């Protein structure tokens, strides 16, 4: 079974606390900028062999993606974080998968921005 790009339960909770959509729009904008830089930090650190920086960036990305309901991004970041924490090798290409998942999440988040509020 394929997981949704955005977790419906998380989004139901986020919508419930946002009266006019401005809060969610700001959260989406902040996530997009922050997540892109964190993916790049993971990639750069993996290429440089800096496991500690890659693990920290993956951990941070996992949390922020989880908070906004970007399930695939959070899951992939968790996999990278845990593998590095366990001392396993993580290929720099893992950042490519993370970037693809982020692109899909950004598309879904953009759709949420333009979605009429209930």
matplotlib code that plots the C-alpha trace (Angstrom):
import matplotlib.pyplot as plt

x = [0.0, 1.3, 1.2, -0.3, 2.0, 0.3, -1.2, -5.0, -5.2, -2.4, -4.0, -7.4, -5.7, -3.9, -7.0, -9.0, -6.6, -6.5, -9.5, -8.5, -5.7, -3.0, -1.4, -1.2, 0.1, 2.9, 3.7, 3.8, 6.1, 8.5, 8.5, 9.3, 12.3, 13.6, 13.1, 14.9, 17.9, 17.9, 17.8, 20.8, 22.6, 22.0, 23.3, 26.4, 27.2, 26.8, 29.1, 31.7, 31.4, 30.2, 27.8, 27.1, 25.9, 23.9, 22.3, 21.4, 19.9, 17.9, 16.6, 15.5, 13.9, 12.1, 10.6, 9.4, 8.1, 6.2, 4.7, 3.3, 2.2, 4.7, 4.8, 7.2, 9.7, 9.5, 9.9, 12.9, 14.6, 14.0, 15.6, 18.7, 18.9, 18.6, 21.0, 23.6, 23.0, 23.5, 26.8, 25.6, 26.7, 24.3, 24.9, 24.7, 21.9, 19.6, 19.3, 17.9, 15.0, 14.5, 14.4, 11.9, 9.6, 10.0, 9.0, 5.9, 5.1, 5.6, 3.1, 0.6, 1.2, 0.8, -2.6, -3.4, -2.6, -5.1, -7.7, -10.8, -11.1, -14.2]
y = [0.0, 3.4, 6.1, 9.5, 12.4, 14.4, 12.7, 13.4, 13.4, 15.9, 18.2, 17.9, 19.0, 21.9, 23.1, 23.0, 25.6, 27.9, 30.3, 32.1, 30.1, 32.6, 30.5, 27.4, 29.4, 30.7, 27.3, 25.9, 28.7, 28.2, 24.4, 24.6, 27.0, 25.1, 21.6, 22.4, 23.7, 20.6, 18.2, 20.1, 19.9, 16.1, 15.8, 17.9, 16.2, 12.7, 13.7, 15.1, 12.0, 14.1, 11.6, 13.7, 16.7, 14.5, 12.8, 16.1, 17.5, 14.4, 14.4, 18.0, 17.4, 14.3, 16.4, 19.3, 17.0, 15.1, 18.2, 19.3, 15.8, 15.1, 11.4, 10.2, 12.9, 12.2, 8.5, 8.8, 11.3, 8.9, 6.1, 8.2, 9.4, 5.9, 4.3, 6.9, 6.6, 2.9, 3.3, 2.1, 3.6, 5.9, 6.7, 10.3, 9.1, 8.8, 12.5, 12.2, 10.1, 12.6, 15.4, 13.6, 13.0, 16.6, 17.8, 15.7, 17.1, 20.6, 20.0, 18.7, 21.6, 24.1, 22.5, 22.9, 26.6, 27.1, 24.9, 26.7, 26.8, 25.3]
z = [0.0, -1.0, 1.7, 0.8, 0.0, 2.8, 5.9, 5.9, 9.8, 10.1, 7.6, 9.3, 12.5, 10.8, 9.1, 12.4, 13.9, 11.0, 10.6, 7.4, 5.8, 6.5, 9.1, 6.9, 4.0, 6.2, 7.5, 4.0, 2.8, 5.7, 5.3, 1.6, 2.0, 5.1, 3.7, 0.4, 2.3, 4.6, 1.7, 0.2, 3.6, 3.7, 0.2, 0.7, 4.0, 2.5, -0.4, 2.1, 4.3, 7.2, 8.8, 11.8, 9.8, 7.5, 10.4, 12.1, 8.9, 8.3, 11.9, 11.5, 8.2, 9.6, 12.3, 10.2, 7.5, 10.1, 11.6, 8.2, 7.3, 4.5, 5.2, 2.5, 3.2, 6.9, 6.3, 4.0, 6.3, 9.2, 7.3, 6.5, 10.1, 11.6, 9.2, 9.9, 13.6, 13.4, 11.6, 8.3, 5.0, 3.2, -0.4, -1.5, -3.9, -0.9, -1.1, -4.6, -3.3, -0.6, -3.1, -5.3, -2.3, -1.3, -4.8, -4.6, -1.1, -2.4, -5.2, -2.7, -0.4, -3.2, -3.9, -0.2, -0.5, -3.3, -1.8, -0.6, 3.2, 4.8]

ax = plt.figure().add_subplot(projection="3d")
ax.plot(x, y, z, "-o")
ax.set_aspect("equal")
plt.show()
